[in-house]
Amino acid sequence: MKAVAVLPGQPNSVHLQEIPVPKVTDQPHPHVCRIPEGRGVLVKVLQIGVDATDREINEALYGNAPPGGKHLVIGHESFGQVVEVGDKVIEIKPGDYVTCTVRRPGGSLFDKIGRNDITSEEVYYERGINLCHGYLTEYFVDDAEYVVKVPQNLKHLGVLAEPASVCAKAIEQAYLAQQRLQVWNPLRAFVLGSGQIGLLATMMLRLRGLQVFTLATKPGPHLKSELAEAYGATYVSTKQTSMKQLTEQVGKPDLIFEATGNAEVCFRAMEVLAHNGALIWTSITGGEHEVSVDAAKINLEWVLGNKLLVSSVNGNRRHFELGIQALSHGEHTYPGVTERILTHPVAGLENYQEMMKILEDNQALKVYVDVAK
């Protein structure tokens, strides 16, 4: 069967790779963890979301092949339909729509208790990203432990389950950490970035009742500004109103959700956060980028203001479930809005070059591959 793969370490090596069709009894990553007998799930891939991570892996900024191999099948945002399950699987059945988590457990204590999303080991294992093959193929097998059911009436948004899990985890982590204050009732939030993560975070924060300002570079009106406003947020172009100016106009935010991929924005956000506020970083910024900030002023204000920085990446099974719940809640509250995030379908694995080309376009909101119907 076909798969889209790269040769890690070689820039622009994306290609179509022939790999064996898996069986429900296969072990897809025995070097990391083994599927218990009878717990395998065989999934037919329907759609795979792709994003900057896939582009950066193709640029050889990070990513490694599984031990003993030269290629890495990419794609970590999965959506498919169950074909076959092992005889000890009771959670799902053939015909169910599903997504699949990304990270697999190492050997740390966190990995052993099911929190492989916060492993304390330096080496991490992620399907389609590092040391484990991903989902940009026709079929895959994995442990039922990592396969998450998507309700049939939400299948049109199933390919957004992974990015939704990232947002759901990040917001939950901030609220959990703020229990240190005993009373925390955030009223105002800035979401920095209007890509898929920024828009899904906008939706989830609006569902929590916050006043949300979604900040991005390009002046509206355009699709991203329309979607932010359809969620009940206020879209702000930083070309017209800087983050500092917005703070002077509306007040300091109690919560900032950063999703820009820009290292400078990450640190500039530290300058405007309210006392007792929480700043969430979700960007992964590769390469090198020096930023000049008034470190003494930030240090003083953060210590005296009891401010919190939370970094968050990846999600475990429960975060996927929370993300799917948020997608469902959002669909009922803002009907039809979230589906508009799915802007750039690519027909078939064989069009992987088109997929990569679209990923170079900063205005492409959500790129995904229709693998099968």
Secondary structure, 3 states (H helix, E strand, C coil): CEEEEECCCCCCCCEEEECCCCCCCCCCCCCCCCCCCCCEEEEEEEEEEECHHHHHHHCCCCCECCCCCCCEECCCEEEEEEEEECCCCCCCCCCCEEEECCEECCCCHHHHCCCHHHCCCCCCEEECCEEECCCCECEEEEEHHHEEEECHHHHHHHHHHHHHHHHHHHHHHHHHHHHHHCCCCCCEEEEECCCHHHHHHHHHHHHCCCEEEEEECCCCCCHHHHHHHHCCCEEEECCCCCHHHHHHHHCCCCEEEECCCCHHHHHHHHHCCCCCCEEEECCCCCCCCCCCCCHHHHHHHHHHCCCEEEECCCCCHHHHHHHHHHHHHHHHHCCCCHHHHCCEEEECHHHHHHHHHHHCCCCCCCEEEECCC
